[in-house]
Structure formats: structure tokens, C-alpha cells
Amino acid sequence: MAAKADLRPRRWRGRHVGLLLRRTADPWARAAVLAAVLPEGELRAAVPDRAERIVLAALAPPPPYGHPQVPAAAAVASRLLKADQPEEIHWYCTSLGFALTGARGQSNATGERGPT
């Protein structure tokens, strides 16, 4: 309270990402969940391969139920869906890196979905 930091969006993102990760075992879908909370610039830095970013975007989870449709409200809600603090962004980038390593390994081994 003394720092006047509002941690509600960050905590909600953490719970929501956890829920989505528990719902899938597919390595590329799991990586897409983690990629979905990163700001565009951070995602480009974490995933330099354009083909992989296309796969992640195609597998990205839909907006949560109740996401507003009015453009102004949707813009505000969309900002809340993205990580905004440096340590949170770093955590998601690191987690995405591990998830992509596993997804790439599965794609190479089984020939399943993925840009490789």
C-alpha cells in the first residue's frame, strides 16, 4: 500500500495464464499462452523467428469471457492483458524460452505442428 502499486492486473494475469496452461498439454499451445501476455516488442525480441511468431499467434488463446467489444473499452482491457513490469516481462520471456525449447524438440522428433 505504501508504494501505491496496483498488483491486481499482474495477479489476474498469473492466475489466467496458469489456468490456460493447465488446460493444454500441447507444447506449442503452451508457448502461445506465454507469448500472448508479452508486449509486441518484447515478443519480437524473445522470438526472433517470424515463422514461430506466426504459429504462436495462430495458437494464441482468445480474449477472456466478457472482453469488451466497444473499441475504447477493448483498448483498455487489452492493455491489462499484457505484462507491464520489467520483472514480470522477464519472467514470461524466460518461461517462453523454455516452452519454445520443448516445442521445437517435439516438432523435430515427431514432425508435429511447428515452423521447423
Phi and psi in degrees as GROMACS dihedral restraints (atoms count N, CA, C in turn):
[ dihedral_restraints ]
;  ai    aj    ak    al  type     phi  dphi    fc
    3     4     5     6     1   -65.2    20    10
    4     5     6     7     1   -34.0    20    10
    6     7     8     9     1   -80.1    20    10
    7     8     9    10     1   -11.3    20    10
    9    10    11    12     1    58.6    20    10
   10    11    12    13     1    32.6    20    10
   12    13    14    15     1   -90.9    20    10
   13    14    15    16     1   133.7    20    10
   15    16    17    18     1   -98.5    20    10
   16    17    18    19     1   106.2    20    10
   18    19    20    21     1   -92.7    20    10
   19    20    21    22     1     1.2    20    10
   21    22    23    24     1   -59.0    20    10
   22    23    24    25     1   -47.5    20    10
   24    25    26    27     1   -60.8    20    10
   25    26    27    28     1   -41.7    20    10
   27    28    29    30     1   -63.7    20    10
   28    29    30    31     1   -44.1    20    10
   30    31    32    33     1   -66.9    20    10
   31    32    33    34     1   -39.7    20    10
   33    34    35    36     1   -62.8    20    10
   34    35    36    37     1   -44.6    20    10
   36    37    38    39     1   -58.7    20    10
   37    38    39    40     1   -43.5    20    10
   39    40    41    42     1   -60.3    20    10
   40    41    42    43     1   -44.9    20    10
   42    43    44    45     1   -66.1    20    10
   43    44    45    46     1   -42.3    20    10
   45    46    47    48     1   -65.6    20    10
   46    47    48    49     1   -44.4    20    10
   48    49    50    51     1   -61.9    20    10
   49    50    51    52     1   -43.7    20    10
   51    52    53    54     1   -58.6    20    10
   52    53    54    55     1   -43.9    20    10
   54    55    56    57     1   -60.7    20    10
   55    56    57    58     1   -47.0    20    10
   57    58    59    60     1   -65.4    20    10
   58    59    60    61     1   -37.7    20    10
   60    61    62    63     1   -66.7    20    10
   61    62    63    64     1   -36.5    20    10
   63    64    65    66     1   -69.4    20    10
   64    65    66    67     1   -21.3    20    10
   66    67    68    69     1   -83.3    20    10
   67    68    69    70     1    -9.6    20    10
   69    70    71    72     1  -137.0    20    10
   70    71    72    73     1   147.0    20    10
   72    73    74    75     1  -109.7    20    10
   73    74    75    76     1    -8.9    20    10
   75    76    77    78     1   -68.1    20    10
   76    77    78    79     1   123.1    20    10
   78    79    80    81     1   -60.8    20    10
   79    80    81    82     1   -37.1    20    10
   81    82    83    84     1   -71.3    20    10
   82    83    84    85     1   -37.7    20    10
   84    85    86    87     1   -66.5    20    10
   85    86    87    88     1   -38.1    20    10
   87    88    89    90     1   -64.4    20    10
   88    89    90    91     1   -42.3    20    10
   90    91    92    93     1   -63.9    20    10
   91    92    93    94     1   -36.6    20    10
   93    94    95    96     1   -64.9    20    10
   94    95    96    97     1   -36.4    20    10
   96    97    98    99     1   -61.6    20    10
   97    98    99   100     1   -45.9    20    10
   99   100   101   102     1   -67.3    20    10
  100   101   102   103     1   -38.6    20    10
  102   103   104   105     1   -67.3    20    10
  103   104   105   106     1   -29.9    20    10
  105   106   107   108     1   -65.1    20    10
  106   107   108   109     1   -23.7    20    10
  108   109   110   111     1   -94.0    20    10
  109   110   111   112     1    -2.5    20    10
  111   112   113   114     1   -88.3    20    10
  112   113   114   115     1   139.4    20    10
  114   115   116   117     1   -61.4    20    10
  115   116   117   118     1   153.1    20    10
  117   118   119   120     1   -53.7    20    10
  118   119   120   121     1   -45.2    20    10
  120   121   122   123     1   -63.7    20    10
  121   122   123   124     1   -40.7    20    10
  123   124   125   126     1   -68.2    20    10
  124   125   126   127     1   -37.0    20    10
  126   127   128   129     1   -65.1    20    10
  127   128   129   130     1   -42.0    20    10
  129   130   131   132     1   -61.8    20    10
  130   131   132   133     1   -37.6    20    10
  132   133   134   135     1   -71.1    20    10
  133   134   135   136     1   -38.0    20    10
  135   136   137   138     1   -76.1    20    10
  136   137   138   139     1   -30.9    20    10
  138   139   140   141     1  -129.0    20    10
  139   140   141   142     1    84.7    20    10
  141   142   143   144     1   -70.1    20    10
  142   143   144   145     1   -21.1    20    10
  144   145   146   147     1   -77.1    20    10
  145   146   147   148     1   115.9    20    10
  147   148   149   150     1   -60.5    20    10
  148   149   150   151     1   -38.7    20    10
  150   151   152   153     1   -62.6    20    10
  151   152   153   154     1   -39.3    20    10
  153   154   155   156     1   -67.6    20    10
  154   155   156   157     1   -39.0    20    10
  156   157   158   159     1   -64.0    20    10
  157   158   159   160     1   -34.8    20    10
  159   160   161   162     1   -65.1    20    10
  160   161   162   163     1   -43.4    20    10
  162   163   164   165     1   -62.7    20    10
  163   164   165   166     1   -44.8    20    10
  165   166   167   168     1   -62.9    20    10
  166   167   168   169     1   -40.0    20    10
  168   169   170   171     1   -66.4    20    10
  169   170   171   172     1   -38.3    20    10
  171   172   173   174     1   -66.4    20    10
  172   173   174   175     1   -31.0    20    10
  174   175   176   177     1   -96.7    20    10
  175   176   177   178     1     2.3    20    10
  177   178   179   180     1   -60.1    20    10
  178   179   180   181     1   141.7    20    10
  180   181   182   183     1   -66.7    20    10
  181   182   183   184     1   151.0    20    10
  183   184   185   186     1   -69.9    20    10
  184   185   186   187     1   163.2    20    10
  186   187   188   189     1   -58.0    20    10
  187   188   189   190     1   150.6    20    10
  189   190   191   192     1   -63.4    20    10
  190   191   192   193     1   157.5    20    10
  192   193   194   195     1   -55.6    20    10
  193   194   195   196     1   136.3    20    10
  195   196   197   198     1    89.0    20    10
  196   197   198   199     1     4.3    20    10
  198   199   200   201     1   -61.2    20    10
  199   200   201   202     1   128.4    20    10
  201   202   203   204     1   -64.9    20    10
  202   203   204   205     1   149.6    20    10
  204   205   206   207     1  -100.5    20    10
  205   206   207   208     1   -21.7    20    10
  207   208   209   210     1   -65.9    20    10
  208   209   210   211     1   127.0    20    10
  210   211   212   213     1   -51.0    20    10
  211   212   213   214     1   -44.7    20    10
  213   214   215   216     1   -65.1    20    10
  214   215   216   217     1   -43.7    20    10
  216   217   218   219     1   -69.2    20    10
  217   218   219   220     1   -37.4    20    10
  219   220   221   222     1   -63.6    20    10
  220   221   222   223     1   -36.6    20    10
  222   223   224   225     1   -64.4    20    10
  223   224   225   226     1   -41.8    20    10
  225   226   227   228     1   -65.5    20    10
  226   227   228   229     1   -46.5    20    10
  228   229   230   231     1   -63.5    20    10
  229   230   231   232     1   -38.3    20    10
  231   232   233   234     1   -63.9    20    10
  232   233   234   235     1   -35.8    20    10
  234   235   236   237     1   -64.8    20    10
  235   236   237   238     1   -32.3    20    10
  237   238   239   240     1   -73.0    20    10
  238   239   240   241     1   -19.6    20    10
  240   241   242   243     1   -81.9    20    10
  241   242   243   244     1   -10.9    20    10
  243   244   245   246     1  -105.2    20    10
  244   245   246   247     1   141.0    20    10
  246   247   248   249     1   -63.2    20    10
  247   248   249   250     1   142.8    20    10
  249   250   251   252     1  -130.2    20    10
  250   251   252   253     1   -17.4    20    10
  252   253   254   255     1   -92.6    20    10
  253   254   255   256     1   140.9    20    10
  255   256   257   258     1   -54.7    20    10
  256   257   258   259     1   -41.4    20    10
  258   259   260   261     1   -70.7    20    10
  259   260   261   262     1   -33.2    20    10
  261   262   263   264     1   -69.1    20    10
  262   263   264   265     1   -43.2    20    10
  264   265   266   267     1   -60.9    20    10
  265   266   267   268     1   -43.4    20    10
  267   268   269   270     1   -60.8    20    10
  268   269   270   271     1   -42.9    20    10
  270   271   272   273     1   -61.5    20    10
  271   272   273   274     1   -45.8    20    10
  273   274   275   276     1   -68.4    20    10
  274   275   276   277     1   -37.1    20    10
  276   277   278   279     1   -62.9    20    10
  277   278   279   280     1   -43.4    20    10
  279   280   281   282     1   -64.8    20    10
  280   281   282   283     1   -45.2    20    10
  282   283   284   285     1   -62.9    20    10
  283   284   285   286     1   -39.7    20    10
  285   286   287   288     1   -63.8    20    10
  286   287   288   289     1   -39.8    20    10
  288   289   290   291     1   -59.8    20    10
  289   290   291   292     1   -44.4    20    10
  291   292   293   294     1   -64.8    20    10
  292   293   294   295     1   -41.8    20    10
  294   295   296   297     1   -64.3    20    10
  295   296   297   298     1   -40.4    20    10
  297   298   299   300     1   -67.7    20    10
  298   299   300   301     1   -36.3    20    10
  300   301   302   303     1   -59.7    20    10
  301   302   303   304     1   -44.6    20    10
  303   304   305   306     1   -66.5    20    10
  304   305   306   307     1   -40.2    20    10
  306   307   308   309     1   -67.2    20    10
  307   308   309   310     1   -41.9    20    10
  309   310   311   312     1   -63.5    20    10
  310   311   312   313     1   -41.0    20    10
  312   313   314   315     1   -62.3    20    10
  313   314   315   316     1   -40.6    20    10
  315   316   317   318     1   -66.8    20    10
  316   317   318   319     1   -42.2    20    10
  318   319   320   321     1   -62.5    20    10
  319   320   321   322     1   -41.7    20    10
  321   322   323   324     1   -67.8    20    10
  322   323   324   325     1   -35.1    20    10
  324   325   326   327     1   -81.1    20    10
  325   326   327   328     1   -35.7    20    10
  327   328   329   330     1  -113.8    20    10
  328   329   330   331     1   -11.5    20    10
  330   331   332   333     1    74.2    20    10
  331   332   333   334     1    15.9    20    10
  333   334   335   336     1   -77.8    20    10
  334   335   336   337     1  -179.2    20    10
  336   337   338   339     1   -44.0    20    10
  337   338   339   340     1   142.0    20    10
  339   340   341   342     1   147.2    20    10
  340   341   342   343     1   163.2    20    10
  342   343   344   345     1   -78.3    20    10
  343   344   345   346     1    -5.0    20    10
